[in-house]
Amino acid sequence: MLKNGGYVLIHHSNLANDAVKIQSEKSERWNENPHARSLISAEDVKYISEKHGFAVVEQCLVDWGGILNLDCITLLKKQPKSKR
């Protein structure tokens, strides 16, 4: 289990980002997309992470297989749970 203040590094797809241009339609089926990328974006990962108690430290878009910004590397930090 990751302790509060611990870090997570994730390399993930950014295919759902509107700025990513590919020659075919983007599919919900990952195996139909270039380089088998899932239909998720850096913004989606940020939203999900923050909902689950992580702060996004940094996101870096990465060109992959000749496609600009197809991937993203996200660095997260686990935040302590707030007391209610």
PyMOL commands that set and color helices and strands:
alter all, ss='L'
color gray80, all
select helices_A, chain A and resi 30-32+34-36+42-51
alter helices_A, ss='H'
color red, helices_A
select strands_A, chain A and resi 7-13+54-64+67-78
alter strands_A, ss='S'
color yellow, strands_A
deselect
rebuild
show_as cartoon
